[in-house]
């Protein structure tokens, strides 16, 4: 986990306002929901929905890369997903490993840097080693940072950050008075990523499901009834259009934002 940086970075407000003015989000996060329901509606086993979900993830990655969006984060497996049937969890673990092995060369050729947040070690050594190798191989790429959230939960992330800050205080590395929003943000697993500008959740549910709770403070949220295996170019661009139709104020008035836009 990263510790607090020696210098404060530019404020999230400034970064986000500039991103909004560019028309496209700089960071898209997606809660990929609906694989099981997609399969059930077709009389298929849930695992078939997960297979099709991999294809949708490939589509989302390609669309962001082609659009010039530099950051994409996918919620692949939450810390709560361990409550699912053992057979399904085993299949998901195998599917993740096989998908990474199959997609790695293509991602590397496309300039995609793979990043993982959460605790993938819980899936076993084989998948953990596959992930480590993929992250290392793509570490020099810069066109698109693809972050996969595996065994991830935002509350646990905040607990770990708070614990790290408490230990740093006990070791006299920092003082409680010196802790700021930036200090905490730099203790999160996403310390080297900008906050998402746009969150897309498929499957019709309207909740965050313990995903990036800190990072989504000013994110525009788009919920679609489309199930994740049906995610395609039309769903993607509809979400982008909805994002572009909103005015991101960050606590300011609409008049202030318009005045700022006229001066840039």
Phi, psi and omega per residue, in radians:
X1 nan 2.428 3.137
X2 -1.329 2.601 3.025
X3 -1.703 3.113 3.137
X4 -1.080 2.456 3.123
X5 -1.385 2.776 -3.130
X6 -1.264 -0.457 -3.124
X7 -2.195 2.598 3.134
X8 -1.344 2.383 3.085
X9 -1.457 3.035 3.092
X10 -1.061 2.603 -3.022
X11 -1.168 2.568 3.074
X12 -1.005 -0.578 -3.136
X13 -1.070 -0.825 3.140
X14 -1.094 -0.774 -3.134
X15 -1.086 -0.769 -3.070
X16 -1.202 -0.693 3.126
X17 -1.111 -0.722 3.101
X18 -1.139 -0.667 3.104
X19 -1.085 -0.756 -3.119
X20 -1.109 -0.651 -3.099
X21 -1.197 -0.366 -3.121
X22 -1.372 -0.194 3.088
X23 1.677 -0.758 3.139
X24 -1.795 2.542 3.017
X25 -1.153 2.578 3.070
X26 -1.557 -0.393 -3.130
X27 -2.429 2.089 3.089
X28 -1.928 2.280 3.038
X29 -2.022 2.499 -3.078
X30 -2.319 2.247 2.935
X31 -1.629 1.913 -3.006
X32 -1.535 1.621 -3.002
X33 -2.071 2.476 3.006
X34 2.065 0.097 -3.125
X35 -1.052 -0.821 -3.107
X36 -1.132 -0.741 3.134
X37 -1.170 -0.605 3.096
X38 -1.070 -0.789 -3.128
X39 -1.195 -0.750 -3.117
X40 -1.067 -0.689 -3.133
X41 -1.116 -0.356 -3.131
X42 -1.851 0.169 3.126
X43 1.209 0.458 -3.103
X44 -1.937 2.866 3.072
X45 -1.210 2.659 -3.116
X46 -0.991 -0.563 -3.096
X47 -1.099 -0.491 3.111
X48 -1.167 -0.601 3.061
X49 -1.130 -0.665 3.112
X50 -1.161 -0.655 3.086
X51 -1.065 -0.798 3.113
X52 -1.176 -0.497 3.091
X53 -1.110 -0.574 3.077
X54 -1.098 -0.703 3.105
X55 -1.104 -0.687 3.114
X56 -1.143 -0.655 3.093
X57 -1.118 -0.677 3.073
X58 -1.087 -0.718 3.120
X59 -1.103 -0.811 -3.128
X60 -1.071 -0.716 3.127
X61 -1.113 -0.772 3.138
X62 -1.136 -0.720 -3.128
X63 -1.113 -0.758 3.111
X64 -1.135 -0.730 3.118
X65 -1.095 -0.782 -3.131
X66 -1.165 -0.563 -3.119
X67 -1.407 -0.197 -3.116
X68 1.451 0.334 3.071
X69 -1.442 2.076 -2.948
X70 -1.443 -0.201 -3.098
X71 -2.372 2.293 3.061
X72 -2.379 2.257 3.104
X73 -2.141 2.229 -3.094
X74 -2.021 2.255 3.094
X75 -1.524 1.705 -3.010
X76 -1.608 -0.651 -3.081
X77 -2.708 2.042 -3.121
X78 -1.530 2.836 3.100
X79 -1.143 -0.349 3.091
X80 -1.438 -0.281 -3.097
X81 -1.195 -0.194 3.067
X82 -1.132 -0.260 3.137
X83 -1.354 -0.140 3.132
X84 -1.268 2.898 3.137
X85 -0.954 2.490 -3.091
X86 -0.978 -0.693 -3.122
X87 -1.078 -0.708 3.138
X88 -1.195 -0.703 3.123
X89 -1.111 -0.745 3.109
X90 -1.080 -0.726 3.121
X91 -1.116 -0.758 3.140
X92 -1.080 -0.693 3.106
X93 -1.077 -0.810 3.119
X94 -1.128 -0.697 -3.128
X95 -1.144 -0.700 3.104
X96 -1.072 -0.794 -3.135
X97 -1.119 -0.816 -3.126
X98 -1.136 -0.692 -3.117
X99 -1.145 -0.729 3.120
X100 -1.104 -0.788 3.141
X101 -1.093 -0.692 -3.104
X102 -1.271 -0.661 -3.019
X103 -1.592 -0.232 -2.956
X104 -1.010 -0.875 -3.097
X105 -1.090 -0.706 -3.140
X106 -1.142 -0.749 3.110
X107 -1.080 -0.742 -3.132
X108 -1.103 -0.762 3.126
X109 -1.106 -0.536 -3.129
X110 -1.478 0.036 3.121
X111 1.351 0.460 -3.121
X112 -1.582 2.263 3.023
X113 -1.699 2.149 -3.137
X114 -1.558 2.342 3.131
X115 -2.344 2.539 -3.122
X116 -2.271 2.337 3.015
X117 -2.108 2.701 -3.050
X118 1.872 -2.734 -3.102
X119 -2.244 1.374 -3.115
X120 -1.213 -0.212 -3.135
X121 -1.060 -0.411 -3.130
X122 -1.190 -0.277 3.139
X123 -1.442 -0.128 -3.131
X124 1.887 2.871 -3.029
X125 -1.133 -0.650 -3.074
X126 -1.064 -0.891 -3.129
X127 -1.194 -0.702 3.135
X128 -1.053 -0.733 3.126
X129 -1.191 -0.657 3.087
X130 -1.086 -0.756 3.122
X131 -1.117 -0.807 -3.140
X132 -1.025 -0.736 3.138
X133 -1.150 -0.695 3.138
X134 -1.177 -0.729 3.120
X135 -1.094 -0.760 -3.131
X136 -1.145 -0.766 -3.089
X137 -1.104 -0.624 -3.043
X138 -1.728 0.118 -2.997
X139 -1.078 -0.424 -3.121
X140 -1.590 -0.021 -3.110
X141 -1.403 2.648 -3.005
X142 -2.400 -0.017 -3.094
X143 -1.267 -0.769 -3.115
X144 -2.556 2.250 3.012
X145 -1.674 1.976 3.133
X146 -1.763 1.909 3.136
X147 -1.755 2.209 3.106
X148 -1.877 2.142 3.084
X149 -1.577 1.936 -3.080
X150 -2.118 2.244 -3.061
X151 0.845 0.857 -3.041
X152 -1.933 2.448 2.996
X153 -2.525 2.276 -3.043
X154 -1.164 -0.642 3.131
X155 -1.111 -0.738 3.106
X156 -1.132 -0.658 3.089
X157 -1.037 -0.751 3.132
X158 -1.200 -0.647 3.080
X159 -1.074 -0.791 -3.141
X160 -1.124 -0.686 3.107
X161 -1.130 -0.763 3.122
X162 -1.107 -0.698 3.130
X163 -1.122 -0.727 3.134
X164 -1.117 -0.724 3.124
X165 -1.162 -0.692 3.114
X166 -1.095 -0.760 3.106
X167 -1.121 -0.659 3.118
X168 -1.131 -0.648 3.083
X169 -1.167 -0.754 3.141
X170 -1.097 -0.537 3.133
X171 -1.566 0.121 3.118
X172 1.056 0.471 3.060
X173 -1.411 -0.547 3.067
X174 -2.464 2.914 3.059
X175 -1.953 2.684 3.103
X176 -0.980 -0.630 -3.110
X177 -1.181 -0.376 -3.091
X178 -1.505 -0.125 -3.086
X179 -1.331 2.160 3.116
X180 -2.151 3.122 3.055
X181 -1.006 -0.715 -3.138
X182 -1.131 -0.636 3.105
X183 -1.065 -0.819 3.125
X184 -1.161 -0.743 -3.130
X185 -1.056 -0.645 -3.140
X186 -1.318 -0.123 3.068
X187 -1.695 -0.009 3.131
X188 -1.531 2.877 -3.139
X189 -1.206 -0.292 -3.135
X190 -1.747 0.416 -3.029
X191 -0.981 -0.488 -3.078
X192 -1.775 0.264 3.140
X193 -2.090 2.552 2.981
X194 -1.260 2.699 3.074
X195 -1.109 2.570 3.117
X196 -1.064 2.430 3.011
X197 -1.506 -0.583 -3.058
X198 -2.374 2.254 2.979
X199 -1.932 2.247 3.036
X200 -1.963 2.247 3.001
X201 -2.115 2.157 3.084
X202 -1.572 2.952 3.001
X203 1.638 -0.054 3.033
X204 1.520 -0.206 3.121
X205 -1.347 2.543 -3.090
X206 -2.087 1.343 3.084
X207 -2.833 2.922 -3.067
X208 -1.668 -0.327 3.055
X209 0.930 0.783 3.030
X210 1.083 0.659 -3.105
X211 -2.000 2.070 3.007
X212 0.850 0.847 -3.035
X213 -1.084 -0.677 3.096
X214 -1.241 -0.805 -2.993
X215 -1.239 -0.375 -3.067
X216 -1.602 0.258 -3.052
X217 -0.956 -0.710 -3.105
X218 -2.070 0.333 -3.098
X219 -1.394 2.475 3.024
X220 -1.388 2.303 -3.046
X221 -1.870 2.260 3.097
X222 -2.196 2.119 3.119
X223 -1.947 2.317 -3.126
X224 -2.203 2.556 3.105
X225 -1.277 -0.309 -3.129
X226 -1.044 2.358 3.059
X227 -1.363 2.648 -3.001
X228 -0.960 -0.750 3.128
X229 -1.062 -0.332 3.128
X230 -1.626 0.082 3.134
X231 -1.129 2.198 -3.123
X232 -2.554 -2.963 -3.068
X233 -1.052 -0.673 -3.108
X234 -1.173 -0.699 3.108
X235 -1.139 -0.747 -3.139
X236 -1.047 -0.891 -3.056
X237 -1.285 -0.454 3.024
X238 -1.126 -0.727 3.103
X239 -1.143 -0.701 3.102
X240 -1.098 -0.734 3.137
X241 -1.099 -0.703 3.108
X242 -1.142 -0.667 3.065
X243 -1.084 -0.814 -3.103
X244 -1.169 -0.391 3.139
X245 -1.458 -0.028 -3.121
X246 -1.795 2.662 3.080
X247 -1.835 2.025 -3.101
X248 -1.545 1.987 -2.969
X249 -1.774 -0.529 3.125
X250 0.931 0.741 3.112
X251 1.566 -0.172 3.134
X252 -1.567 3.028 3.064
X253 -1.529 2.847 3.082
X254 -1.075 -0.637 3.126
X255 -1.117 -0.677 3.116
X256 -1.114 -0.764 3.140
X257 -1.105 -0.747 3.132
X258 -1.124 -0.699 3.108
X259 -1.114 -0.715 3.105
X260 -1.097 -0.723 -3.114
X261 -1.094 -0.633 -3.117
X262 -1.223 -0.352 -3.111
X263 -1.646 -0.060 -3.098
X264 -1.877 nan nan
